[in-house]
Amino acid sequence: MPLSRTTNRRLLKLLIVIIFFGIIIAYAISRSFNYVSGPEIKIFEPINGSTTTSPTVTIQGQALRVNKITLNGKPISIDEKGYWKESIIIFQGLNKITLYAEDQFGRNTKEELDLVGEI
């Protein structure tokens, strides 16, 4: 039995409303993954365990979903995309560098970097 024109319009409107709310729900779920994931620290350079002959080294990376981040206990600043860059003094022998980050919910993460100074 064919549907009437009015019934077809109602079904089309209902389908559009369902698709619209489906898109809103999918977007909300995708954005909530950031809150579930917690903070993350990425170190781009130098490579963990590398050796340097320079008395200073620049450490670069990105911090995602963080409210505060510290490098060896000293707060560092990040840009709007989470990128950071800090220079530190390297001593002879093994240098342990610790990055600690915390998000707005109090969850935290820690990354450690070992560098060998041959000065």
Phi and psi in degrees as GROMACS dihedral restraints (atoms count N, CA, C in turn):
[ dihedral_restraints ]
;  ai    aj    ak    al  type     phi  dphi    fc
    3     4     5     6     1   -69.8    20    10
    4     5     6     7     1   146.1    20    10
    6     7     8     9     1   -83.7    20    10
    7     8     9    10     1   151.5    20    10
    9    10    11    12     1   -76.6    20    10
   10    11    12    13     1   165.0    20    10
   12    13    14    15     1   -60.4    20    10
   13    14    15    16     1   -41.0    20    10
   15    16    17    18     1   -64.7    20    10
   16    17    18    19     1   -41.1    20    10
   18    19    20    21     1   -65.7    20    10
   19    20    21    22     1   -41.0    20    10
   21    22    23    24     1   -61.3    20    10
   22    23    24    25     1   -42.0    20    10
   24    25    26    27     1   -63.7    20    10
   25    26    27    28     1   -41.5    20    10
   27    28    29    30     1   -64.3    20    10
   28    29    30    31     1   -42.8    20    10
   30    31    32    33     1   -64.7    20    10
   31    32    33    34     1   -39.5    20    10
   33    34    35    36     1   -64.3    20    10
   34    35    36    37     1   -44.0    20    10
   36    37    38    39     1   -62.4    20    10
   37    38    39    40     1   -42.1    20    10
   39    40    41    42     1   -63.8    20    10
   40    41    42    43     1   -41.6    20    10
   42    43    44    45     1   -63.0    20    10
   43    44    45    46     1   -41.9    20    10
   45    46    47    48     1   -64.0    20    10
   46    47    48    49     1   -43.1    20    10
   48    49    50    51     1   -63.4    20    10
   49    50    51    52     1   -42.5    20    10
   51    52    53    54     1   -63.8    20    10
   52    53    54    55     1   -43.5    20    10
   54    55    56    57     1   -63.3    20    10
   55    56    57    58     1   -43.6    20    10
   57    58    59    60     1   -59.2    20    10
   58    59    60    61     1   -49.5    20    10
   60    61    62    63     1   -69.8    20    10
   61    62    63    64     1   -30.5    20    10
   63    64    65    66     1   -63.0    20    10
   64    65    66    67     1   -41.7    20    10
   66    67    68    69     1   -64.9    20    10
   67    68    69    70     1   -42.5    20    10
   69    70    71    72     1   -62.5    20    10
   70    71    72    73     1   -43.7    20    10
   72    73    74    75     1   -66.2    20    10
   73    74    75    76     1   -42.6    20    10
   75    76    77    78     1   -62.6    20    10
   76    77    78    79     1   -40.8    20    10
   78    79    80    81     1   -64.2    20    10
   79    80    81    82     1   -44.5    20    10
   81    82    83    84     1   -62.2    20    10
   82    83    84    85     1   -40.0    20    10
   84    85    86    87     1   -66.3    20    10
   85    86    87    88     1   -43.2    20    10
   87    88    89    90     1   -64.8    20    10
   88    89    90    91     1   -36.9    20    10
   90    91    92    93     1   -72.2    20    10
   91    92    93    94     1   -28.8    20    10
   93    94    95    96     1   -74.1    20    10
   94    95    96    97     1   -18.2    20    10
   96    97    98    99     1   -60.9    20    10
   97    98    99   100     1   -30.8    20    10
   99   100   101   102     1   -61.0    20    10
  100   101   102   103     1   -38.3    20    10
  102   103   104   105     1   -74.6    20    10
  103   104   105   106     1   -32.8    20    10
  105   106   107   108     1   -74.6    20    10
  106   107   108   109     1   -33.5    20    10
  108   109   110   111     1   -67.3    20    10
  109   110   111   112     1   -35.5    20    10
  111   112   113   114     1    84.1    20    10
  112   113   114   115     1   179.4    20    10
  114   115   116   117     1   -73.2    20    10
  115   116   117   118     1   154.3    20    10
  117   118   119   120     1  -142.9    20    10
  118   119   120   121     1   138.2    20    10
  120   121   122   123     1  -119.4    20    10
  121   122   123   124     1   128.8    20    10
  123   124   125   126     1  -118.0    20    10
  124   125   126   127     1   132.2    20    10
  126   127   128   129     1  -109.9    20    10
  127   128   129   130     1   118.8    20    10
  129   130   131   132     1   -86.3    20    10
  130   131   132   133     1   -43.7    20    10
  132   133   134   135     1  -154.6    20    10
  133   134   135   136     1   150.6    20    10
  135   136   137   138     1   -76.9    20    10
  136   137   138   139     1   170.7    20    10
  138   139   140   141     1   -75.6    20    10
  139   140   141   142     1   139.5    20    10
  141   142   143   144     1   -57.8    20    10
  142   143   144   145     1   131.2    20    10
  144   145   146   147     1    86.4    20    10
  145   146   147   148     1     3.5    20    10
  147   148   149   150     1   -75.7    20    10
  148   149   150   151     1   163.0    20    10
  150   151   152   153     1  -111.7    20    10
  151   152   153   154     1   141.3    20    10
  153   154   155   156     1  -132.4    20    10
  154   155   156   157     1   147.0    20    10
  156   157   158   159     1  -104.9    20    10
  157   158   159   160     1    -2.9    20    10
  159   160   161   162     1   -86.3    20    10
  160   161   162   163     1   145.5    20    10
  162   163   164   165     1   -73.8    20    10
  163   164   165   166     1   -15.8    20    10
  165   166   167   168     1  -129.6    20    10
  166   167   168   169     1   153.7    20    10
  168   169   170   171     1  -140.0    20    10
  169   170   171   172     1   144.7    20    10
  171   172   173   174     1   -99.8    20    10
  172   173   174   175     1   125.6    20    10
  174   175   176   177     1  -104.3    20    10
  175   176   177   178     1   130.2    20    10
  177   178   179   180     1  -127.1    20    10
  178   179   180   181     1   148.0    20    10
  180   181   182   183     1  -174.6    20    10
  181   182   183   184     1  -164.6    20    10
  183   184   185   186     1  -140.4    20    10
  184   185   186   187     1   139.7    20    10
  186   187   188   189     1  -117.9    20    10
  187   188   189   190     1   124.6    20    10
  189   190   191   192     1  -110.1    20    10
  190   191   192   193     1   137.1    20    10
  192   193   194   195     1    57.4    20    10
  193   194   195   196     1    48.0    20    10
  195   196   197   198     1  -120.5    20    10
  196   197   198   199     1   150.4    20    10
  198   199   200   201     1  -100.2    20    10
  199   200   201   202     1   -35.0    20    10
  201   202   203   204     1  -146.2    20    10
  202   203   204   205     1   149.1    20    10
  204   205   206   207     1  -142.1    20    10
  205   206   207   208     1   141.0    20    10
  207   208   209   210     1  -128.0    20    10
  208   209   210   211     1   149.9    20    10
  210   211   212   213     1  -118.2    20    10
  211   212   213   214     1   111.6    20    10
  213   214   215   216     1    52.6    20    10
  214   215   216   217     1    39.7    20    10
  216   217   218   219     1    86.3    20    10
  217   218   219   220     1    -8.0    20    10
  219   220   221   222     1   -99.4    20    10
  220   221   222   223     1   125.0    20    10
  222   223   224   225     1   -60.5    20    10
  223   224   225   226     1   139.1    20    10
  225   226   227   228     1  -122.2    20    10
  226   227   228   229     1   156.4    20    10
  228   229   230   231     1   -99.7    20    10
  229   230   231   232     1   150.2    20    10
  231   232   233   234     1  -125.3    20    10
  232   233   234   235     1   155.4    20    10
  234   235   236   237     1   -84.9    20    10
  235   236   237   238     1  -175.4    20    10
  237   238   239   240     1   -65.1    20    10
  238   239   240   241     1   -19.8    20    10
  240   241   242   243     1  -100.4    20    10
  241   242   243   244     1     3.3    20    10
  243   244   245   246     1    91.9    20    10
  244   245   246   247     1     3.8    20    10
  246   247   248   249     1   -77.0    20    10
  247   248   249   250     1   145.4    20    10
  249   250   251   252     1  -143.2    20    10
  250   251   252   253     1   158.9    20    10
  252   253   254   255     1  -152.6    20    10
  253   254   255   256     1   126.1    20    10
  255   256   257   258     1  -138.9    20    10
  256   257   258   259     1   141.3    20    10
  258   259   260   261     1  -102.9    20    10
  259   260   261   262     1   137.5    20    10
  261   262   263   264     1  -133.8    20    10
  262   263   264   265     1   159.7    20    10
  264   265   266   267     1   -84.4    20    10
  265   266   267   268     1   136.0    20    10
  267   268   269   270     1  -109.1    20    10
  268   269   270   271     1   132.6    20    10
  270   271   272   273     1  -101.7    20    10
  271   272   273   274     1   165.0    20    10
  273   274   275   276     1   -60.0    20    10
  274   275   276   277     1   135.1    20    10
  276   277   278   279     1    93.9    20    10
  277   278   279   280     1  -157.1    20    10
  279   280   281   282     1   -79.9    20    10
  280   281   282   283     1   129.4    20    10
  282   283   284   285     1  -116.9    20    10
  283   284   285   286     1   121.6    20    10
  285   286   287   288     1  -100.7    20    10
  286   287   288   289     1   120.5    20    10
  288   289   290   291     1  -110.9    20    10
  289   290   291   292     1   130.9    20    10
  291   292   293   294     1  -119.3    20    10
  292   293   294   295     1   126.7    20    10
  294   295   296   297     1  -109.0    20    10
  295   296   297   298     1   129.8    20    10
  297   298   299   300     1  -127.3    20    10
  298   299   300   301     1   130.3    20    10
  300   301   302   303     1  -130.8    20    10
  301   302   303   304     1   148.6    20    10
  303   304   305   306     1  -134.7    20    10
  304   305   306   307     1   141.7    20    10
  306   307   308   309     1   -98.4    20    10
  307   308   309   310     1  -176.2    20    10
  309   310   311   312     1   -69.8    20    10
  310   311   312   313     1   -14.3    20    10
  312   313   314   315     1   -99.8    20    10
  313   314   315   316     1     4.7    20    10
  315   316   317   318     1    87.5    20    10
  316   317   318   319     1    -0.1    20    10
  318   319   320   321     1   -74.9    20    10
  319   320   321   322     1   147.4    20    10
  321   322   323   324     1  -137.2    20    10
  322   323   324   325     1   164.6    20    10
  324   325   326   327     1  -145.9    20    10
  325   326   327   328     1   158.2    20    10
  327   328   329   330     1  -138.4    20    10
  328   329   330   331     1   137.0    20    10
  330   331   332   333     1  -124.7    20    10
  331   332   333   334     1   137.4    20    10
  333   334   335   336     1  -116.8    20    10
  334   335   336   337     1   142.7    20    10
  336   337   338   339     1  -128.1    20    10
  337   338   339   340     1   126.9    20    10
  339   340   341   342     1  -106.1    20    10
  340   341   342   343     1   125.3    20    10
  342   343   344   345     1  -126.1    20    10
  343   344   345   346     1   140.4    20    10
  345   346   347   348     1  -105.9    20    10
  346   347   348   349     1   123.1    20    10
  348   349   350   351     1   -95.6    20    10
  349   350   351   352     1   124.3    20    10
  351   352   353   354     1  -119.6    20    10
  352   353   354   355     1    75.6    20    10
